[in-house]
Amino acid sequence: MNFLNVLYDVDLILSRLHNVVNGIIIGGDFNVDLSRTLSRHANILSDFCIDHDLGPCALHPSNAVDFT
């Protein structure tokens, strides 16, 4: 299954749950580095999140740490 198919499937699930639940948490690894702004998949995932009012945890301020 390719990247766009996964997002399509998630989109179907979100559209079915839109009027049923108040909040949705999607867990998993989309294997995308959102800091790579020239990455095709990063741009597609970012647009998808914006369209569905989702916020990637990887971009949350508490995710930044000063150690590896």
Number of C-alpha atoms within 10 A of each C-alpha: 5 6 13 12 10 12 15 12 11 14 15 12 11 16 12 11 13 13 8 9 9 7 8 10 7 10 8 6 6 12 9 15 13 16 11 11 11 9 13 11 18 18 17 15 20 16 13 16 13 12 10 12 9 15 13 14 10 12 11 9 8 8 8 9 7 4 4 3
